[in-house]
């Protein structure tokens, strides 16, 4: 059997994570027990919410202890199965460890069929990010045709799909991203009506031009100063979907900014946080509709791919520096001789 490489949390990060917070250890390839499968990793996902699991304290996701294996969404090949629903060669996805190989209960993985698309889309537009966008738009924001929808982190895995779904609903869409190249991607490739580069523009002033009739719906991926700026433009009865707060994940204390709640009194806006896991009974619905839109060309997507398990920490840290366009995945190389 080959040696298995696996990442564990070496220490709790202080601010932005760095290499010292991750430890790549070598173990034996695990053996599956009853009703378990051994999965060889093809792609693994890195996502901003993982930063919250690296700190102590309460969160919606249980924190990792120092020494714990890091975990995330993985798509891979079953190389050995003790579960009746799977056999060697099947492609599955599940929440597994950052490793070359992982063992999982067969009930904790699902079969993947991506057609002509590569397997990694099961971690992106057809996976958790795509489903987050789908339910965030259809159930939480629920915009009407003609509404102005603003999306932060709009060139990311979730935001890029949010904007396209809002366009399919007949909305005017304004995306906020961190570079001119990303803004160009939003407007030229994805069909957004306007884009704002927060790195070299005053977002509040830019929104006055990009959304002259105000903001009817805001999909919030970042929090912080960008969200403060958007709140100033909310219309009466606006809706806000709070999906992520990446601007705050590396803060060690509570960041106190301008008090924006009075604006909600004035506008009677509705602000709702949500977790995609709450919609688990409807995942199949979301995946089927997203697949149809991808196949028809109505929803476009990009991936940023890092090669090699050893580069997973760098890919993760890059999320906080805005290095990715679309979904960030890690392509893992591993060999298995079947013995």
C-alpha positions, 0 to 999 in steps of 0.5 A: 500500500502507498503512503498516505499524506494528510494535513493536520492543524498544527496550531491555531492561526493568529490572524491570516493563516500561514505555513506554520499552522499546517502540518503535512504528516505521513500515515499508512493508507487506511483500510475501510471497515464494514460498510465503509469505502476507501476514497482516493482524492482527485480534488479537494475544496478550500473554502473561507468558512474553514478559517472559523473552524481553526479558532477556539470558541462557538461557531456554526461549524464545530472547531478543529482541535490542534492535531485534528485532520483538516476536512472539507468537500472532496471528490474522488475515486472509490478504490476499495468498498465494503458498502453495497452501494459502491464499487471500485471505480465509482466517483463520489463526493463527501466531507473528507480529510485533506489527504491522498486517501480517506475512509468514509462511511458509505452513508456519508458520500454520494455518487457523482455524475458530471457528464462531460465536465470534469469532476471538480464541478461537484465541488463548485457550481454543481456542489455546495457553492452553487447550491448556496447561490441557488437557495440564497437567491430563490428562497432568501432574497427572492427578488422580483424582475426589475429589482437591483441586486448587489453581490459582494465577492461577486467573482467568487464561487458563490457570488458569480452564480448568484449574479447569474441567477438574478439575471435569469430572474430579470434583475439588474445586477451589480457585482463588487470584486477586488480587481479590474480584471474581475470586474471585466469578467463579471460584466463581459463574461457573466452578463452583470450590468455593472461592476465595482472594484472595491480596491480603487473605488469608494464603494458608496459613491460607486453604488450611487452611479451603478445603482441609481434607483437604490438596492433592492436585494444584497447578497453579502459574502464579505461584511465589513466596510463593503456591507456598510457601504451597501446598507447606505443604499438599501431601498424600503423593504430591501432584502439582505442575505448574509452568506459569509463575512470573509472580511472579518474571519481573520480578526481576533477580536470583534470589529466595531464599525459604523452602526447601521441598524438605524438604516434597517428601521428607516427602510424596514429591510429584512436581513437574514443569515442562512446556511446551505445545510438547512436546505439538504432535503432539496439539494437534488432540486438545486443540483438538477436545475444548476446542471440544466443551466450549465448545460444550456450555457445560461450559467457560466463558471470558472475554476482556479486550480492548485496542483498538489496536496502540498499546496492546499494551505497556499490555496486556502490562504489565497482566498483571503487575498483574492487570488481566485476567480470562481471556485478554488480547488486543489487537484491531488495526485495519488497513486494506488496499485490496487494491492 
